[in-house]
């Protein structure tokens, strides 16, 4: 008797409203199922481009696009995060071939004895005289968590127009700093000496780290200065730029690599 009644209700739904109700006498859609559904084969939706039936790809889910729009297949993006662990959230690298140049009249006014007191962490760029930014390395990075560690790898080539006399007394001190929001987070000092050949150069590499930047966008930049000269009157110091013939633009260019590790707090949508 129950099967007969269900059949009658089913036929009534078709005749009166072209709606089919299973286990319900009042279907609210073209197919209204009141109960469990067991699918033994495939689900397909009509492709809007060519009206073909599309079953989606492996591991995709069927997602509603709102009232009046057909559902669509989407791919889940579920990161496998563990609580309280750092993960690489941001990674990028930048390069610059313009660099900066210092003549012998652009030595810093900071004497050797006062360098330690002057070049301190958190010092504002505007207060550091004679520094020049490498413009192509000034970039914006994003931080999404209050727990973060940002690592910076800066590399460039430093060169001077020394003659090939190999005089060890001919040299130039210089320094390069990494800044976040114009605050000094890392600085390295080095010295370029004359050698037996002309136009000597060295590869300068430094690594900096800053922890727990505030959430949001931050500006990362690199700036260098000529600190002092020794028997180098009239000599020019170049950083990250090709001027002479013993190297080229590719060798002389500057690069900055940025990695930001975070304990995730905010997750992007898991559906593509």
Order of alpha helices (4+ residues) and beta strands (2+ residues): alpha-beta-beta-beta-beta-beta-beta-beta-beta-alpha-beta-beta-beta-beta-beta-beta-beta-beta-alpha-beta
